[in-house]
Amino acid sequence: MSKISTTARRFAPLREGHGQESDLPKLQGIIFDVDGTLCKPQNYMFREMRSALSIPPGGDILEHVYSLPTAPQREAAMSTIRGIERRGMAAQEPQPGLGELMAYLDARGVRKGICTRNFAQPVAHLLGAFLADSVFDPVVTRDFRPPKPDPAGLLFIARSWGLVGAAAEDGGGGGVHVVNGQHHGSDDRGLAGNASHLIMVGDSIDDMTAGRKAGAATVLLANDANRELAEHEHTDLVIERLDELIDVLDKGFVGREVPAAVTECR
């Protein structure tokens, strides 16, 4: 008879005096989404984008743009999206608990990165307005392809932090990307980023799936529009406010149990 064993993603406590002698893995960094995660959701923008580009409700906006047959059409569509995002910048609001969480992470030397499907300008506006004293590096934006839910952006961040796993058969998202305003090539295609010691914090299925595929633990910042994702198989932990993560990390992160392997029982 076969039996499915389970395991939960766990990290050692960050609280001073705890975790130093723990045999649990040490958290190596946290990757954040932007819209709906670092700032309050601006879901109205997605409706405006789909309307402007004649995309059916629920259709993937970036996939639609990349599928357009000519470069001028793709650039025109992307320009429309960027215009909507620029107008939305003035309405950006920080998520409750944002400052408290970032101060906690900075005090403990936890590295922070960003992986978003937004373009660079709204991200820079958010960081400048609300997080000027915190460092996020790398910042992976829309110019990086493939976007979430593909794990390539998260694996790129892991590799940039020196977290490298086995050789990647597909190059780990190789190509040329724009990260933090600079172009990066993937000449080291034999190196694969290893995100197994990282946490991905986001508010969408793309965030949860990208995190799970990259091997990272996943944290859903729940709201009224995404609450069904709390039970999704790619979600390890659910929080209602960003600063709830402080207590979780202080005591040691423990995610939900997920299937790990199938063993034979006799």
Contacts in CASP RR format, 6 or more apart in sequence:
PFRMAT RR
TARGET T0000
AUTHOR 0000-0000-0000
METHOD contacts of the structure
MODEL  1
MSKISTTARRFAPLREGHGQESDLPKLQGIIFDVDGTLCKPQNYMFREMR
SALSIPPGGDILEHVYSLPTAPQREAAMSTIRGIERRGMAAQEPQPGLGE
LMAYLDARGVRKGICTRNFAQPVAHLLGAFLADSVFDPVVTRDFRPPKPD
PAGLLFIARSWGLVGAAAEDGGGGGVHVVNGQHHGSDDRGLAGNASHLIM
VGDSIDDMTAGRKAGAATVLLANDANRELAEHEHTDLVIERLDELIDVLD
KGFVGREVPAAVTECR
1 264 0 8 1.000
1 265 0 8 1.000
1 266 0 8 1.000
2 262 0 8 1.000
2 263 0 8 1.000
2 264 0 8 1.000
2 265 0 8 1.000
3 262 0 8 1.000
3 263 0 8 1.000
3 264 0 8 1.000
3 265 0 8 1.000
4 259 0 8 1.000
4 260 0 8 1.000
4 261 0 8 1.000
4 262 0 8 1.000
4 263 0 8 1.000
5 259 0 8 1.000
5 260 0 8 1.000
5 261 0 8 1.000
5 262 0 8 1.000
5 263 0 8 1.000
6 257 0 8 1.000
6 258 0 8 1.000
6 259 0 8 1.000
6 260 0 8 1.000
7 257 0 8 1.000
7 258 0 8 1.000
7 260 0 8 1.000
8 236 0 8 1.000
8 254 0 8 1.000
8 255 0 8 1.000
8 256 0 8 1.000
8 257 0 8 1.000
8 258 0 8 1.000
9 217 0 8 1.000
9 236 0 8 1.000
9 253 0 8 1.000
9 254 0 8 1.000
9 255 0 8 1.000
9 258 0 8 1.000
10 24 0 8 1.000
10 25 0 8 1.000
10 252 0 8 1.000
10 253 0 8 1.000
10 254 0 8 1.000
10 255 0 8 1.000
11 24 0 8 1.000
11 25 0 8 1.000
11 26 0 8 1.000
11 27 0 8 1.000
11 197 0 8 1.000
11 199 0 8 1.000
11 217 0 8 1.000
11 249 0 8 1.000
11 252 0 8 1.000
11 253 0 8 1.000
12 18 0 8 1.000
12 19 0 8 1.000
12 22 0 8 1.000
12 24 0 8 1.000
12 25 0 8 1.000
12 26 0 8 1.000
12 27 0 8 1.000
12 252 0 8 1.000
13 19 0 8 1.000
13 22 0 8 1.000
13 249 0 8 1.000
13 250 0 8 1.000
13 251 0 8 1.000
13 252 0 8 1.000
14 27 0 8 1.000
14 108 0 8 1.000
14 110 0 8 1.000
14 249 0 8 1.000
14 250 0 8 1.000
14 252 0 8 1.000
15 250 0 8 1.000
15 251 0 8 1.000
18 250 0 8 1.000
18 251 0 8 1.000
18 252 0 8 1.000
19 252 0 8 1.000
24 252 0 8 1.000
25 196 0 8 1.000
25 197 0 8 1.000
26 197 0 8 1.000
27 110 0 8 1.000
27 197 0 8 1.000
27 198 0 8 1.000
27 199 0 8 1.000
27 249 0 8 1.000
27 253 0 8 1.000
28 111 0 8 1.000
28 161 0 8 1.000
28 163 0 8 1.000
28 197 0 8 1.000
28 198 0 8 1.000
29 110 0 8 1.000
29 111 0 8 1.000
29 112 0 8 1.000
29 113 0 8 1.000
29 161 0 8 1.000
29 197 0 8 1.000
29 198 0 8 1.000
29 199 0 8 1.000
30 105 0 8 1.000
30 110 0 8 1.000
30 111 0 8 1.000
30 112 0 8 1.000
30 113 0 8 1.000
30 198 0 8 1.000
30 199 0 8 1.000
30 200 0 8 1.000
30 201 0 8 1.000
31 112 0 8 1.000
31 113 0 8 1.000
31 114 0 8 1.000
31 115 0 8 1.000
31 154 0 8 1.000
31 157 0 8 1.000
31 195 0 8 1.000
31 198 0 8 1.000
31 199 0 8 1.000
31 200 0 8 1.000
31 201 0 8 1.000
31 216 0 8 1.000
32 38 0 8 1.000
32 112 0 8 1.000
32 113 0 8 1.000
32 114 0 8 1.000
32 115 0 8 1.000
32 136 0 8 1.000
32 201 0 8 1.000
32 202 0 8 1.000
33 114 0 8 1.000
33 115 0 8 1.000
33 116 0 8 1.000
33 148 0 8 1.000
33 200 0 8 1.000
33 201 0 8 1.000
33 202 0 8 1.000
33 203 0 8 1.000
33 204 0 8 1.000
33 207 0 8 1.000
34 114 0 8 1.000
34 116 0 8 1.000
34 118 0 8 1.000
34 122 0 8 1.000
34 123 0 8 1.000
34 126 0 8 1.000
35 41 0 8 1.000
35 42 0 8 1.000
35 45 0 8 1.000
35 116 0 8 1.000
35 118 0 8 1.000
35 122 0 8 1.000
35 203 0 8 1.000
36 42 0 8 1.000
36 95 0 8 1.000
36 202 0 8 1.000
36 203 0 8 1.000
36 221 0 8 1.000
36 223 0 8 1.000
37 95 0 8 1.000
37 201 0 8 1.000
37 202 0 8 1.000
37 203 0 8 1.000
37 207 0 8 1.000
37 221 0 8 1.000
38 94 0 8 1.000
38 95 0 8 1.000
38 98 0 8 1.000
38 114 0 8 1.000
38 126 0 8 1.000
38 130 0 8 1.000
38 131 0 8 1.000
39 92 0 8 1.000
39 93 0 8 1.000
39 94 0 8 1.000
39 95 0 8 1.000
39 126 0 8 1.000
39 130 0 8 1.000
40 92 0 8 1.000
40 93 0 8 1.000
40 94 0 8 1.000
40 95 0 8 1.000
41 203 0 8 1.000
41 223 0 8 1.000
41 225 0 8 1.000
42 88 0 8 1.000
42 91 0 8 1.000
42 92 0 8 1.000
43 225 0 8 1.000
45 84 0 8 1.000
45 85 0 8 1.000
45 88 0 8 1.000
46 61 0 8 1.000
48 84 0 8 1.000
49 55 0 8 1.000
49 61 0 8 1.000
49 80 0 8 1.000
49 81 0 8 1.000
49 84 0 8 1.000
50 56 0 8 1.000
50 57 0 8 1.000
50 58 0 8 1.000
50 59 0 8 1.000
50 61 0 8 1.000
52 80 0 8 1.000
52 84 0 8 1.000
53 61 0 8 1.000
53 64 0 8 1.000
53 65 0 8 1.000
53 77 0 8 1.000
53 80 0 8 1.000
53 81 0 8 1.000
55 61 0 8 1.000
55 64 0 8 1.000
61 81 0 8 1.000
62 117 0 8 1.000
62 142 0 8 1.000
62 147 0 8 1.000
64 77 0 8 1.000
65 74 0 8 1.000
65 77 0 8 1.000
65 78 0 8 1.000
65 81 0 8 1.000
66 74 0 8 1.000
66 145 0 8 1.000
68 74 0 8 1.000
68 77 0 8 1.000
81 119 0 8 1.000
82 119 0 8 1.000
82 121 0 8 1.000
85 118 0 8 1.000
85 119 0 8 1.000
85 121 0 8 1.000
85 122 0 8 1.000
86 121 0 8 1.000
86 122 0 8 1.000
88 122 0 8 1.000
89 121 0 8 1.000
89 122 0 8 1.000
89 125 0 8 1.000
89 126 0 8 1.000
92 122 0 8 1.000
92 125 0 8 1.000
92 126 0 8 1.000
92 129 0 8 1.000
92 130 0 8 1.000
94 126 0 8 1.000
94 130 0 8 1.000
95 221 0 8 1.000
95 241 0 8 1.000
95 242 0 8 1.000
96 241 0 8 1.000
96 242 0 8 1.000
96 243 0 8 1.000
97 241 0 8 1.000
97 242 0 8 1.000
97 243 0 8 1.000
98 130 0 8 1.000
98 131 0 8 1.000
98 242 0 8 1.000
98 243 0 8 1.000
99 130 0 8 1.000
99 131 0 8 1.000
99 242 0 8 1.000
99 243 0 8 1.000
100 242 0 8 1.000
100 243 0 8 1.000
100 246 0 8 1.000
101 242 0 8 1.000
101 243 0 8 1.000
101 245 0 8 1.000
101 246 0 8 1.000
102 112 0 8 1.000
102 131 0 8 1.000
102 133 0 8 1.000
102 134 0 8 1.000
104 243 0 8 1.000
104 246 0 8 1.000
104 249 0 8 1.000
105 112 0 8 1.000
105 134 0 8 1.000
106 133 0 8 1.000
106 134 0 8 1.000
106 135 0 8 1.000
110 249 0 8 1.000
111 137 0 8 1.000
111 161 0 8 1.000
112 134 0 8 1.000
112 135 0 8 1.000
112 136 0 8 1.000
112 137 0 8 1.000
113 136 0 8 1.000
113 137 0 8 1.000
113 138 0 8 1.000
113 139 0 8 1.000
113 140 0 8 1.000
113 157 0 8 1.000
114 123 0 8 1.000
114 136 0 8 1.000
114 138 0 8 1.000
114 139 0 8 1.000
114 140 0 8 1.000
114 141 0 8 1.000
115 140 0 8 1.000
115 144 0 8 1.000
115 148 0 8 1.000
115 153 0 8 1.000
115 154 0 8 1.000
115 157 0 8 1.000
115 200 0 8 1.000
115 210 0 8 1.000
116 123 0 8 1.000
116 139 0 8 1.000
116 140 0 8 1.000
116 141 0 8 1.000
116 142 0 8 1.000
117 142 0 8 1.000
117 147 0 8 1.000
117 148 0 8 1.000
117 206 0 8 1.000
118 141 0 8 1.000
118 142 0 8 1.000
119 141 0 8 1.000
119 142 0 8 1.000
119 143 0 8 1.000
120 139 0 8 1.000
120 141 0 8 1.000
120 142 0 8 1.000
120 143 0 8 1.000
120 178 0 8 1.000
120 181 0 8 1.000
123 139 0 8 1.000
123 141 0 8 1.000
127 134 0 8 1.000
127 136 0 8 1.000
127 139 0 8 1.000
137 180 0 8 1.000
138 156 0 8 1.000
138 157 0 8 1.000
138 160 0 8 1.000
138 179 0 8 1.000
138 180 0 8 1.000
139 179 0 8 1.000
139 180 0 8 1.000
140 153 0 8 1.000
140 156 0 8 1.000
140 157 0 8 1.000
140 177 0 8 1.000
140 179 0 8 1.000
141 178 0 8 1.000
141 179 0 8 1.000
143 177 0 8 1.000
143 178 0 8 1.000
143 179 0 8 1.000
144 152 0 8 1.000
144 153 0 8 1.000
144 156 0 8 1.000
144 177 0 8 1.000
144 178 0 8 1.000
144 179 0 8 1.000
145 152 0 8 1.000
145 177 0 8 1.000
146 152 0 8 1.000
146 173 0 8 1.000
147 206 0 8 1.000
148 154 0 8 1.000
148 204 0 8 1.000
148 206 0 8 1.000
148 207 0 8 1.000
148 209 0 8 1.000
148 210 0 8 1.000
149 205 0 8 1.000
149 206 0 8 1.000
149 207 0 8 1.000
149 209 0 8 1.000
149 210 0 8 1.000
149 213 0 8 1.000
150 173 0 8 1.000
150 210 0 8 1.000
150 213 0 8 1.000
151 195 0 8 1.000
151 210 0 8 1.000
151 211 0 8 1.000
151 213 0 8 1.000
151 214 0 8 1.000
151 215 0 8 1.000
152 172 0 8 1.000
152 173 0 8 1.000
152 174 0 8 1.000
153 173 0 8 1.000
153 210 0 8 1.000
153 214 0 8 1.000
154 195 0 8 1.000
154 198 0 8 1.000
154 200 0 8 1.000
154 210 0 8 1.000
154 211 0 8 1.000
154 214 0 8 1.000
154 216 0 8 1.000
155 168 0 8 1.000
155 172 0 8 1.000
155 173 0 8 1.000
155 192 0 8 1.000
155 193 0 8 1.000
155 194 0 8 1.000
155 195 0 8 1.000
155 214 0 8 1.000
156 172 0 8 1.000
156 173 0 8 1.000
156 177 0 8 1.000
156 179 0 8 1.000
156 184 0 8 1.000
156 193 0 8 1.000
157 195 0 8 1.000
157 198 0 8 1.000
158 164 0 8 1.000
158 193 0 8 1.000
158 194 0 8 1.000
158 195 0 8 1.000
158 198 0 8 1.000
158 214 0 8 1.000
159 191 0 8 1.000
159 192 0 8 1.000
159 193 0 8 1.000
159 194 0 8 1.000
162 193 0 8 1.000
163 193 0 8 1.000
163 194 0 8 1.000
163 195 0 8 1.000
163 197 0 8 1.000
163 198 0 8 1.000
164 191 0 8 1.000
164 192 0 8 1.000
164 193 0 8 1.000
164 194 0 8 1.000
165 191 0 8 1.000
165 192 0 8 1.000
165 193 0 8 1.000
165 194 0 8 1.000
166 192 0 8 1.000
167 190 0 8 1.000
167 191 0 8 1.000
167 192 0 8 1.000
168 189 0 8 1.000
168 190 0 8 1.000
168 191 0 8 1.000
168 192 0 8 1.000
168 193 0 8 1.000
171 186 0 8 1.000
171 189 0 8 1.000
171 190 0 8 1.000
171 192 0 8 1.000
172 186 0 8 1.000
172 189 0 8 1.000
172 192 0 8 1.000
172 193 0 8 1.000
173 186 0 8 1.000
174 185 0 8 1.000
174 186 0 8 1.000
174 189 0 8 1.000
175 185 0 8 1.000
175 186 0 8 1.000
176 183 0 8 1.000
176 184 0 8 1.000
176 185 0 8 1.000
176 186 0 8 1.000
177 183 0 8 1.000
177 184 0 8 1.000
177 185 0 8 1.000
177 186 0 8 1.000
178 184 0 8 1.000
195 211 0 8 1.000
195 214 0 8 1.000
195 215 0 8 1.000
195 216 0 8 1.000
196 215 0 8 1.000
196 216 0 8 1.000
198 214 0 8 1.000
198 216 0 8 1.000
198 217 0 8 1.000
199 216 0 8 1.000
199 217 0 8 1.000
199 218 0 8 1.000
199 219 0 8 1.000
199 253 0 8 1.000
200 207 0 8 1.000
200 208 0 8 1.000
200 210 0 8 1.000
200 211 0 8 1.000
200 214 0 8 1.000
200 216 0 8 1.000
200 217 0 8 1.000
200 218 0 8 1.000
200 219 0 8 1.000
201 207 0 8 1.000
201 218 0 8 1.000
201 219 0 8 1.000
201 221 0 8 1.000
201 242 0 8 1.000
201 245 0 8 1.000
202 208 0 8 1.000
202 218 0 8 1.000
202 219 0 8 1.000
202 220 0 8 1.000
202 221 0 8 1.000
203 220 0 8 1.000
203 221 0 8 1.000
203 222 0 8 1.000
203 223 0 8 1.000
203 226 0 8 1.000
204 226 0 8 1.000
204 229 0 8 1.000
205 229 0 8 1.000
205 232 0 8 1.000
205 234 0 8 1.000
207 218 0 8 1.000
207 220 0 8 1.000
208 218 0 8 1.000
208 220 0 8 1.000
208 229 0 8 1.000
208 232 0 8 1.000
208 234 0 8 1.000
208 235 0 8 1.000
209 234 0 8 1.000
211 218 0 8 1.000
211 234 0 8 1.000
212 218 0 8 1.000
212 233 0 8 1.000
212 234 0 8 1.000
217 236 0 8 1.000
217 237 0 8 1.000
217 253 0 8 1.000
217 255 0 8 1.000
218 234 0 8 1.000
218 235 0 8 1.000
218 236 0 8 1.000
218 237 0 8 1.000
219 236 0 8 1.000
219 237 0 8 1.000
219 238 0 8 1.000
219 239 0 8 1.000
219 245 0 8 1.000
220 226 0 8 1.000
220 229 0 8 1.000
220 230 0 8 1.000
220 232 0 8 1.000
220 235 0 8 1.000
220 237 0 8 1.000
220 238 0 8 1.000
220 239 0 8 1.000
221 239 0 8 1.000
221 240 0 8 1.000
221 241 0 8 1.000
221 242 0 8 1.000
222 229 0 8 1.000
222 230 0 8 1.000
222 238 0 8 1.000
222 239 0 8 1.000
222 240 0 8 1.000
229 235 0 8 1.000
230 238 0 8 1.000
233 258 0 8 1.000
235 256 0 8 1.000
236 255 0 8 1.000
236 256 0 8 1.000
236 258 0 8 1.000
237 248 0 8 1.000
237 253 0 8 1.000
237 254 0 8 1.000
237 255 0 8 1.000
237 256 0 8 1.000
239 245 0 8 1.000
239 248 0 8 1.000
END
